[in-house]
Amino acid sequence: MREEIQALRANRTWTLVPLHPSMNVVGSRWVYKIKRRSDGSIERYKARLVARGFTQQEGIDYSETFSPVIKQVTVRLVFSVAVSCDWKIH
Protein backbone atom coordinates (compact mmCIF):
# COMPACT_ATOMS: atom_id res chain seq x y z
CA MET A 1 0.00 0.00 0.00
CA ARG A 2 2.88 2.33 0.78
CA GLU A 3 4.37 1.78 -2.70
CA GLU A 4 1.01 2.45 -4.36
CA ILE A 5 0.51 5.72 -2.45
CA GLN A 6 4.07 6.81 -3.34
CA ALA A 7 3.44 6.03 -7.03
CA LEU A 8 0.17 8.00 -7.00
CA ARG A 9 1.91 10.99 -5.42
CA ALA A 10 4.90 10.79 -7.80
CA ASN A 11 2.58 10.72 -10.83
CA ARG A 12 0.49 13.59 -9.43
CA THR A 13 -2.63 11.50 -9.89
CA TRP A 14 -4.82 13.96 -8.04
CA THR A 15 -4.87 17.49 -6.65
CA LEU A 16 -6.21 18.23 -3.19
CA VAL A 17 -8.70 21.09 -3.14
CA PRO A 18 -10.67 22.71 -0.30
CA LEU A 19 -13.98 20.96 0.34
CA HIS A 20 -16.99 23.07 -0.59
CA PRO A 21 -20.39 22.13 0.95
CA SER A 22 -21.88 21.48 -2.51
CA MET A 23 -19.12 19.02 -3.48
CA ASN A 24 -19.71 15.28 -3.56
CA VAL A 25 -16.76 13.54 -1.90
CA VAL A 26 -15.60 10.47 -3.79
CA GLY A 27 -14.73 7.58 -1.54
CA SER A 28 -12.06 5.02 -2.25
CA ARG A 29 -11.30 1.43 -1.43
CA TRP A 30 -8.18 -0.72 -1.31
CA VAL A 31 -8.25 -3.74 -3.63
CA TYR A 32 -5.80 -6.54 -2.85
CA LYS A 33 -4.60 -9.28 -5.17
CA ILE A 34 -2.11 -12.12 -4.87
CA LYS A 35 -0.10 -12.77 -8.03
CA ARG A 36 0.88 -16.43 -8.33
CA ARG A 37 3.41 -18.32 -10.42
CA SER A 38 2.35 -21.17 -12.69
CA ASP A 39 3.16 -23.68 -9.92
CA GLY A 40 0.77 -21.90 -7.53
CA SER A 41 3.40 -20.31 -5.30
CA ILE A 42 3.04 -16.65 -4.39
CA GLU A 43 5.00 -14.29 -6.64
CA ARG A 44 3.96 -10.99 -5.02
CA TYR A 45 1.17 -9.13 -3.30
CA LYS A 46 -0.51 -6.22 -5.07
CA ALA A 47 -2.59 -3.38 -3.65
CA ARG A 48 -4.52 -0.77 -5.64
CA LEU A 49 -6.42 2.27 -4.39
CA VAL A 50 -9.62 2.49 -6.42
CA ALA A 51 -11.90 5.53 -6.46
CA ARG A 52 -15.60 4.85 -6.13
CA GLY A 53 -16.45 7.10 -9.08
CA PHE A 54 -19.98 5.78 -9.46
CA THR A 55 -20.99 8.24 -6.73
CA GLN A 56 -20.25 11.20 -9.02
CA GLN A 57 -22.70 12.96 -11.32
CA GLU A 58 -21.56 14.38 -14.66
CA GLY A 59 -21.93 18.15 -14.82
CA ILE A 60 -22.04 18.46 -11.03
CA ASP A 61 -18.90 16.71 -9.80
CA TYR A 62 -16.94 16.69 -13.05
CA SER A 63 -17.18 18.00 -16.59
CA GLU A 64 -14.61 15.90 -18.43
CA THR A 65 -12.36 12.92 -17.87
CA PHE A 66 -8.80 12.18 -18.89
CA SER A 67 -6.64 9.14 -18.22
CA PRO A 68 -2.96 9.67 -19.08
CA VAL A 69 -2.08 5.99 -18.74
CA ILE A 70 -0.22 4.06 -21.43
CA LYS A 71 1.81 0.90 -21.29
CA GLN A 72 5.46 0.96 -22.32
CA VAL A 73 4.80 -2.06 -24.56
CA THR A 74 2.20 -0.09 -26.51
CA VAL A 75 4.61 2.78 -27.16
CA ARG A 76 7.29 0.37 -28.40
CA LEU A 77 4.77 -1.38 -30.66
CA VAL A 78 3.66 1.90 -32.27
CA PHE A 79 7.26 2.98 -32.83
CA SER A 80 8.24 -0.38 -34.32
CA VAL A 81 5.24 -0.32 -36.71
CA ALA A 82 6.09 3.25 -37.71
CA VAL A 83 9.72 2.31 -38.40
CA SER A 84 8.84 -0.86 -40.32
CA CYS A 85 6.32 1.05 -42.49
CA ASP A 86 8.80 3.91 -42.96
CA TRP A 87 6.23 6.49 -41.82
CA LYS A 88 7.40 10.08 -41.85
CA ILE A 89 6.48 12.50 -39.08
CA HIS A 90 5.98 16.01 -40.40
N, CA, C and O atoms as CSV, one atom per row, in Angstrom:
chain,resi,resn,atom,element,x,y,z
A,1,MET,N,N,0.833,-1.188,0.000
A,1,MET,CA,C,0.000,0.000,0.000
A,1,MET,C,C,0.873,1.245,0.000
A,1,MET,O,O,0.549,2.242,-0.645
A,2,ARG,N,N,1.977,1.180,0.723
A,2,ARG,CA,C,2.884,2.330,0.785
A,2,ARG,C,C,3.448,2.644,-0.605
A,2,ARG,O,O,3.530,3.806,-1.001
A,3,GLU,N,N,3.840,1.583,-1.349
A,3,GLU,CA,C,4.372,1.781,-2.696
A,3,GLU,C,C,3.323,2.379,-3.633
A,3,GLU,O,O,3.639,3.240,-4.454
A,4,GLU,N,N,2.088,1.926,-3.510
A,4,GLU,CA,C,1.013,2.447,-4.363
A,4,GLU,C,C,0.770,3.927,-4.078
A,4,GLU,O,O,0.637,4.717,-5.012
A,5,ILE,N,N,0.710,4.312,-2.809
A,5,ILE,CA,C,0.514,5.721,-2.453
A,5,ILE,C,C,1.671,6.564,-2.973
A,5,ILE,O,O,1.450,7.657,-3.495
A,6,GLN,N,N,2.908,6.071,-2.837
A,6,GLN,CA,C,4.074,6.808,-3.336
A,6,GLN,C,C,3.997,6.984,-4.850
A,6,GLN,O,O,4.323,8.054,-5.364
A,7,ALA,N,N,3.571,5.947,-5.569
A,7,ALA,CA,C,3.439,6.032,-7.028
A,7,ALA,C,C,2.363,7.042,-7.414
A,7,ALA,O,O,2.553,7.817,-8.351
A,8,LEU,N,N,1.238,7.043,-6.707
A,8,LEU,CA,C,0.165,7.996,-7.003
A,8,LEU,C,C,0.627,9.431,-6.765
A,8,LEU,O,O,0.298,10.328,-7.542
A,9,ARG,N,N,1.386,9.648,-5.697
A,9,ARG,CA,C,1.909,10.987,-5.419
A,9,ARG,C,C,2.941,11.393,-6.466
A,9,ARG,O,O,2.914,12.524,-6.951
A,10,ALA,N,N,3.849,10.484,-6.819
A,10,ALA,CA,C,4.903,10.788,-7.798
A,10,ALA,C,C,4.318,11.127,-9.161
A,10,ALA,O,O,4.855,11.976,-9.874
A,11,ASN,N,N,3.214,10.466,-9.530
A,11,ASN,CA,C,2.578,10.716,-10.825
A,11,ASN,C,C,1.587,11.868,-10.785
A,11,ASN,O,O,0.959,12.194,-11.792
A,12,ARG,N,N,1.450,12.485,-9.612
A,12,ARG,CA,C,0.493,13.591,-9.434
A,12,ARG,C,C,-0.893,13.199,-9.949
A,12,ARG,O,O,-1.499,13.895,-10.763
A,13,THR,N,N,-1.368,12.066,-9.446
A,13,THR,CA,C,-2.634,11.498,-9.888
A,13,THR,C,C,-3.817,12.388,-9.539
A,13,THR,O,O,-4.807,12.427,-10.270
A,14,TRP,N,N,-3.719,13.089,-8.444
A,14,TRP,CA,C,-4.817,13.959,-8.038
A,14,TRP,C,C,-4.280,15.249,-7.447
A,14,TRP,O,O,-3.090,15.375,-7.158
A,15,THR,N,N,-5.187,16.210,-7.273
A,15,THR,CA,C,-4.871,17.485,-6.650
A,15,THR,C,C,-5.849,17.689,-5.493
A,15,THR,O,O,-7.063,17.595,-5.678
A,16,LEU,N,N,-5.331,17.962,-4.331
A,16,LEU,CA,C,-6.210,18.232,-3.190
A,16,LEU,C,C,-6.760,19.649,-3.298
A,16,LEU,O,O,-6.017,20.594,-3.564
A,17,VAL,N,N,-8.046,19.789,-3.091
A,17,VAL,CA,C,-8.697,21.087,-3.140
A,17,VAL,C,C,-9.541,21.253,-1.885
A,17,VAL,O,O,-9.948,20.260,-1.282
A,18,PRO,N,N,-9.813,22.504,-1.477
A,18,PRO,CA,C,-10.673,22.711,-0.300
A,18,PRO,C,C,-12.073,22.150,-0.555
A,18,PRO,O,O,-12.610,22.268,-1.657
A,19,LEU,N,N,-12.648,21.544,0.472
A,19,LEU,CA,C,-13.978,20.958,0.343
A,19,LEU,C,C,-15.040,22.037,0.451
A,19,LEU,O,O,-15.101,22.762,1.444
A,20,HIS,N,N,-15.869,22.141,-0.567
A,20,HIS,CA,C,-16.992,23.075,-0.593
A,20,HIS,C,C,-18.249,22.277,-0.217
A,20,HIS,O,O,-18.361,21.112,-0.599
A,21,PRO,N,N,-19.190,22.871,0.517
A,21,PRO,CA,C,-20.387,22.132,0.945
A,21,PRO,C,C,-21.174,21.493,-0.192
A,21,PRO,O,O,-21.840,20.481,0.030
A,22,SER,N,N,-21.123,22.049,-1.406
A,22,SER,CA,C,-21.884,21.478,-2.513
A,22,SER,C,C,-21.154,20.336,-3.219
A,22,SER,O,O,-21.716,19.700,-4.111
A,23,MET,N,N,-19.903,20.072,-2.823
A,23,MET,CA,C,-19.118,19.020,-3.477
A,23,MET,C,C,-19.504,17.637,-2.969
A,23,MET,O,O,-19.824,17.446,-1.795
A,24,ASN,N,N,-19.464,16.681,-3.888
A,24,ASN,CA,C,-19.715,15.284,-3.561
A,24,ASN,C,C,-18.351,14.610,-3.381
A,24,ASN,O,O,-17.586,14.498,-4.340
A,25,VAL,N,N,-18.048,14.170,-2.179
A,25,VAL,CA,C,-16.758,13.536,-1.896
A,25,VAL,C,C,-16.762,12.121,-2.453
A,25,VAL,O,O,-17.682,11.344,-2.200
A,26,VAL,N,N,-15.728,11.799,-3.207
A,26,VAL,CA,C,-15.601,10.471,-3.795
A,26,VAL,C,C,-14.814,9.589,-2.830
A,26,VAL,O,O,-13.676,9.900,-2.477
A,27,GLY,N,N,-15.417,8.512,-2.417
A,27,GLY,CA,C,-14.728,7.579,-1.536
A,27,GLY,C,C,-13.759,6.706,-2.317
A,27,GLY,O,O,-13.718,6.748,-3.547
A,28,SER,N,N,-12.996,5.934,-1.605
A,28,SER,CA,C,-12.061,5.017,-2.247
A,28,SER,C,C,-12.000,3.727,-1.448
A,28,SER,O,O,-12.482,3.640,-0.318
A,29,ARG,N,N,-11.393,2.733,-2.069
A,29,ARG,CA,C,-11.301,1.429,-1.431
A,29,ARG,C,C,-10.015,0.755,-1.886
A,29,ARG,O,O,-9.623,0.867,-3.047
A,30,TRP,N,N,-9.363,0.058,-0.969
A,30,TRP,CA,C,-8.176,-0.720,-1.312
A,30,TRP,C,C,-8.608,-2.057,-1.889
A,30,TRP,O,O,-9.478,-2.729,-1.333
A,31,VAL,N,N,-8.000,-2.443,-3.005
A,31,VAL,CA,C,-8.252,-3.741,-3.628
A,31,VAL,C,C,-6.943,-4.521,-3.581
A,31,VAL,O,O,-5.909,-4.040,-4.043
A,32,TYR,N,N,-6.994,-5.721,-3.023
A,32,TYR,CA,C,-5.801,-6.540,-2.852
A,32,TYR,C,C,-5.848,-7.745,-3.782
A,32,TYR,O,O,-6.914,-8.305,-4.037
A,33,LYS,N,N,-4.682,-8.135,-4.284
A,33,LYS,CA,C,-4.600,-9.280,-5.167
A,33,LYS,C,C,-3.291,-10.006,-4.915
A,33,LYS,O,O,-2.267,-9.376,-4.649
A,34,ILE,N,N,-3.322,-11.312,-4.996
A,34,ILE,CA,C,-2.113,-12.119,-4.872
A,34,ILE,C,C,-1.757,-12.638,-6.260
A,34,ILE,O,O,-2.544,-13.355,-6.879
A,35,LYS,N,N,-0.585,-12.281,-6.744
A,35,LYS,CA,C,-0.102,-12.773,-8.030
A,35,LYS,C,C,0.628,-14.092,-7.776
A,35,LYS,O,O,1.493,-14.170,-6.903
A,36,ARG,N,N,0.282,-15.113,-8.531
A,36,ARG,CA,C,0.880,-16.432,-8.327
A,36,ARG,C,C,1.647,-16.882,-9.567
A,36,ARG,O,O,1.336,-16.494,-10.693
A,37,ARG,N,N,2.648,-17.702,-9.326
A,37,ARG,CA,C,3.408,-18.320,-10.417
A,37,ARG,C,C,2.602,-19.485,-10.972
A,37,ARG,O,O,1.569,-19.854,-10.413
A,38,SER,N,N,3.071,-20.061,-12.065
A,38,SER,CA,C,2.347,-21.167,-12.687
A,38,SER,C,C,2.256,-22.395,-11.776
A,38,SER,O,O,1.334,-23.198,-11.915
A,39,ASP,N,N,3.202,-22.546,-10.851
A,39,ASP,CA,C,3.159,-23.680,-9.920
A,39,ASP,C,C,2.271,-23.413,-8.704
A,39,ASP,O,O,2.130,-24.281,-7.843
A,40,GLY,N,N,1.679,-22.237,-8.625
A,40,GLY,CA,C,0.770,-21.903,-7.529
A,40,GLY,C,C,1.413,-21.168,-6.372
A,40,GLY,O,O,0.712,-20.719,-5.465
A,41,SER,N,N,2.736,-21.033,-6.380
A,41,SER,CA,C,3.404,-20.314,-5.299
A,41,SER,C,C,3.185,-18.808,-5.468
A,41,SER,O,O,2.930,-18.325,-6.571
A,42,ILE,N,N,3.286,-18.090,-4.377
A,42,ILE,CA,C,3.039,-16.650,-4.391
A,42,ILE,C,C,4.237,-15.921,-4.998
A,42,ILE,O,O,5.376,-16.093,-4.563
A,43,GLU,N,N,3.954,-15.106,-6.009
A,43,GLU,CA,C,5.002,-14.291,-6.641
A,43,GLU,C,C,5.119,-12.944,-5.938
A,43,GLU,O,O,6.219,-12.503,-5.604
A,44,ARG,N,N,3.962,-12.283,-5.712
A,44,ARG,CA,C,3.960,-10.994,-5.024
A,44,ARG,C,C,2.536,-10.632,-4.621
A,44,ARG,O,O,1.558,-11.207,-5.100
A,45,TYR,N,N,2.461,-9.674,-3.737
A,45,TYR,CA,C,1.172,-9.131,-3.303
A,45,TYR,C,C,0.984,-7.777,-3.967
A,45,TYR,O,O,1.929,-6.994,-4.065
A,46,LYS,N,N,-0.234,-7.498,-4.423
A,46,LYS,CA,C,-0.512,-6.218,-5.070
A,46,LYS,C,C,-1.629,-5.509,-4.321
A,46,LYS,O,O,-2.547,-6.144,-3.803
A,47,ALA,N,N,-1.539,-4.190,-4.269
A,47,ALA,CA,C,-2.586,-3.376,-3.651
A,47,ALA,C,C,-2.865,-2.197,-4.568
A,47,ALA,O,O,-1.933,-1.559,-5.059
A,48,ARG,N,N,-4.131,-1.902,-4.803
A,48,ARG,CA,C,-4.523,-0.769,-5.639
A,48,ARG,C,C,-5.562,0.057,-4.894
A,48,ARG,O,O,-6.472,-0.491,-4.273
A,49,LEU,N,N,-5.422,1.373,-4.959
A,49,LEU,CA,C,-6.415,2.273,-4.390
A,49,LEU,C,C,-7.375,2.654,-5.510
A,49,LEU,O,O,-6.970,3.267,-6.497
A,50,VAL,N,N,-8.628,2.295,-5.359
A,50,VAL,CA,C,-9.619,2.487,-6.417
A,50,VAL,C,C,-10.660,3.502,-5.959
A,50,VAL,O,O,-11.256,3.353,-4.892
A,51,ALA,N,N,-10.874,4.534,-6.771
A,51,ALA,CA,C,-11.899,5.534,-6.463
A,51,ALA,C,C,-13.277,4.961,-6.763
A,51,ALA,O,O,-13.459,4.219,-7.728
A,52,ARG,N,N,-14.223,5.310,-5.938
A,52,ARG,CA,C,-15.599,4.853,-6.126
A,52,ARG,C,C,-16.340,5.921,-6.942
A,52,ARG,O,O,-17.231,6.604,-6.438
A,53,GLY,N,N,-15.949,6.042,-8.202
A,53,GLY,CA,C,-16.446,7.097,-9.077
A,53,GLY,C,C,-17.917,7.031,-9.403
A,53,GLY,O,O,-18.484,8.017,-9.874
A,54,PHE,N,N,-18.553,5.899,-9.167
A,54,PHE,CA,C,-19.982,5.783,-9.464
A,54,PHE,C,C,-20.835,6.699,-8.597
A,54,PHE,O,O,-22.030,6.849,-8.851
A,55,THR,N,N,-20.239,7.316,-7.576
A,55,THR,CA,C,-20.991,8.238,-6.731
A,55,THR,C,C,-21.027,9.650,-7.320
A,55,THR,O,O,-21.718,10.524,-6.795
A,56,GLN,N,N,-20.287,9.876,-8.407
A,56,GLN,CA,C,-20.251,11.200,-9.016
A,56,GLN,C,C,-21.353,11.367,-10.046
A,56,GLN,O,O,-21.871,10.396,-10.596
A,57,GLN,N,N,-21.702,12.637,-10.295
A,57,GLN,CA,C,-22.698,12.960,-11.318
A,57,GLN,C,C,-22.063,13.910,-12.320
A,57,GLN,O,O,-21.519,14.950,-11.947
A,58,GLU,N,N,-22.137,13.541,-13.604
A,58,GLU,CA,C,-21.563,14.377,-14.656
A,58,GLU,C,C,-22.241,15.746,-14.665
A,58,GLU,O,O,-23.462,15.849,-14.543
A,59,GLY,N,N,-21.432,16.788,-14.810
A,59,GLY,CA,C,-21.932,18.149,-14.819
A,59,GLY,C,C,-21.997,18.781,-13.443
A,59,GLY,O,O,-22.023,20.005,-13.318
A,60,ILE,N,N,-22.024,17.950,-12.410
A,60,ILE,CA,C,-22.043,18.456,-11.034
A,60,ILE,C,C,-20.666,18.259,-10.397
A,60,ILE,O,O,-20.061,19.207,-9.897
A,61,ASP,N,N,-20.187,17.026,-10.424
A,61,ASP,CA,C,-18.903,16.706,-9.796
A,61,ASP,C,C,-17.732,16.763,-10.771
A,61,ASP,O,O,-16.590,16.942,-10.349
A,62,TYR,N,N,-17.991,16.618,-12.039
A,62,TYR,CA,C,-16.942,16.694,-13.050
A,62,TYR,C,C,-17.545,17.090,-14.387
A,62,TYR,O,O,-18.743,16.923,-14.618
A,63,SER,N,N,-16.693,17.621,-15.272
A,63,SER,CA,C,-17.180,18.005,-16.594
A,63,SER,C,C,-16.484,17.240,-17.713
A,63,SER,O,O,-17.011,17.146,-18.821
A,64,GLU,N,N,-15.309,16.695,-17.432
A,64,GLU,CA,C,-14.613,15.896,-18.433
A,64,GLU,C,C,-13.686,14.920,-17.722
A,64,GLU,O,O,-13.354,15.096,-16.550
A,65,THR,N,N,-13.278,13.895,-18.447
A,65,THR,CA,C,-12.358,12.922,-17.872
A,65,THR,C,C,-11.139,12.778,-18.759
A,65,THR,O,O,-11.199,13.011,-19.966
A,66,PHE,N,N,-10.040,12.393,-18.149
A,66,PHE,CA,C,-8.797,12.178,-18.888
A,66,PHE,C,C,-7.968,11.154,-18.137
A,66,PHE,O,O,-7.790,11.260,-16.923
A,67,SER,N,N,-7.467,10.176,-18.848
A,67,SER,CA,C,-6.641,9.138,-18.223
A,67,SER,C,C,-5.310,9.048,-18.955
A,67,SER,O,O,-5.236,8.442,-20.023
A,68,PRO,N,N,-4.253,9.644,-18.396
A,68,PRO,CA,C,-2.958,9.670,-19.083
A,68,PRO,C,C,-2.135,8.395,-18.853
A,68,PRO,O,O,-0.947,8.468,-18.542
A,69,VAL,N,N,-2.769,7.242,-19.007
A,69,VAL,CA,C,-2.077,5.988,-18.745
A,69,VAL,C,C,-1.812,5.266,-20.057
A,69,VAL,O,O,-2.716,5.101,-20.876
A,70,ILE,N,N,-0.577,4.839,-20.252
A,70,ILE,CA,C,-0.220,4.060,-21.432
A,70,ILE,C,C,0.864,3.082,-21.027
A,70,ILE,O,O,1.726,3.392,-20.206
A,71,LYS,N,N,0.809,1.914,-21.605
A,71,LYS,CA,C,1.811,0.902,-21.286
A,71,LYS,C,C,3.035,1.096,-22.168
A,71,LYS,O,O,2.924,1.474,-23.334
A,72,GLN,N,N,4.197,0.834,-21.597
A,72,GLN,CA,C,5.463,0.955,-22.323
A,72,GLN,C,C,5.460,0.049,-23.557
A,72,GLN,O,O,6.002,0.419,-24.599
A,73,VAL,N,N,4.860,-1.119,-23.443
A,73,VAL,CA,C,4.804,-2.064,-24.558
A,73,VAL,C,C,4.044,-1.457,-25.734
A,73,VAL,O,O,4.422,-1.663,-26.887
A,74,THR,N,N,2.988,-0.717,-25.453
A,74,THR,CA,C,2.196,-0.091,-26.512
A,74,THR,C,C,3.011,0.958,-27.252
A,74,THR,O,O,2.950,1.038,-28.479
A,75,VAL,N,N,3.767,1.755,-26.527
A,75,VAL,CA,C,4.610,2.779,-27.160
A,75,VAL,C,C,5.629,2.123,-28.071
A,75,VAL,O,O,5.818,2.561,-29.206
A,76,ARG,N,N,6.293,1.071,-27.585
A,76,ARG,CA,C,7.285,0.371,-28.401
A,76,ARG,C,C,6.662,-0.233,-29.646
A,76,ARG,O,O,7.266,-0.200,-30.718
A,77,LEU,N,N,5.461,-0.785,-29.519
A,77,LEU,CA,C,4.768,-1.377,-30.664
A,77,LEU,C,C,4.477,-0.325,-31.725
A,77,LEU,O,O,4.716,-0.554,-32.911
A,78,VAL,N,N,3.963,0.825,-31.307
A,78,VAL,CA,C,3.655,1.897,-32.265
A,78,VAL,C,C,4.911,2.370,-32.968
A,78,VAL,O,O,4.903,2.576,-34.182
A,79,PHE,N,N,6.000,2.547,-32.216
A,79,PHE,CA,C,7.263,2.976,-32.833
A,79,PHE,C,C,7.799,1.928,-33.797
A,79,PHE,O,O,8.285,2.272,-34.875
A,80,SER,N,N,7.718,0.653,-33.425
A,80,SER,CA,C,8.239,-0.383,-34.321
A,80,SER,C,C,7.418,-0.484,-35.604
A,80,SER,O,O,7.978,-0.708,-36.677
A,81,VAL,N,N,6.091,-0.321,-35.508
A,81,VAL,CA,C,5.244,-0.322,-36.706
A,81,VAL,C,C,5.569,0.879,-37.581
A,81,VAL,O,O,5.645,0.761,-38.804
A,82,ALA,N,N,5.763,2.041,-36.950
A,82,ALA,CA,C,6.092,3.254,-37.706
A,82,ALA,C,C,7.422,3.091,-38.433
A,82,ALA,O,O,7.545,3.497,-39.588
A,83,VAL,N,N,8.409,2.507,-37.780
A,83,VAL,CA,C,9.721,2.313,-38.402
A,83,VAL,C,C,9.626,1.290,-39.529
A,83,VAL,O,O,10.183,1.502,-40.606
A,84,SER,N,N,8.937,0.199,-39.294
A,84,SER,CA,C,8.839,-0.862,-40.324
A,84,SER,C,C,8.050,-0.392,-41.539
A,84,SER,O,O,8.304,-0.857,-42.651
A,85,CYS,N,N,7.099,0.518,-41.353
A,85,CYS,CA,C,6.318,1.051,-42.486
A,85,CYS,C,C,6.958,2.282,-43.086
A,85,CYS,O,O,6.461,2.831,-44.069
A,86,ASP,N,N,8.071,2.725,-42.492
A,86,ASP,CA,C,8.802,3.907,-42.956
A,86,ASP,C,C,7.912,5.154,-42.982
A,86,ASP,O,O,7.969,5.946,-43.923
A,87,TRP,N,N,7.087,5.321,-41.936
A,87,TRP,CA,C,6.235,6.490,-41.823
A,87,TRP,C,C,7.066,7.706,-41.524
A,87,TRP,O,O,8.038,7.624,-40.773
A,88,LYS,N,N,6.710,8.814,-42.087
A,88,LYS,CA,C,7.403,10.076,-41.855
A,88,LYS,C,C,6.550,10.951,-40.935
A,88,LYS,O,O,5.336,11.054,-41.113
A,89,ILE,N,N,7.185,11.567,-39.970
A,89,ILE,CA,C,6.484,12.500,-39.079
A,89,ILE,C,C,6.805,13.900,-39.557
A,89,ILE,O,O,7.971,14.284,-39.649
A,90,HIS,N,N,5.780,14.651,-39.858
A,90,HIS,CA,C,5.985,16.012,-40.399
A,90,HIS,C,C,5.796,17.040,-39.330
A,90,HIS,O,O,5.927,18.235,-39.593
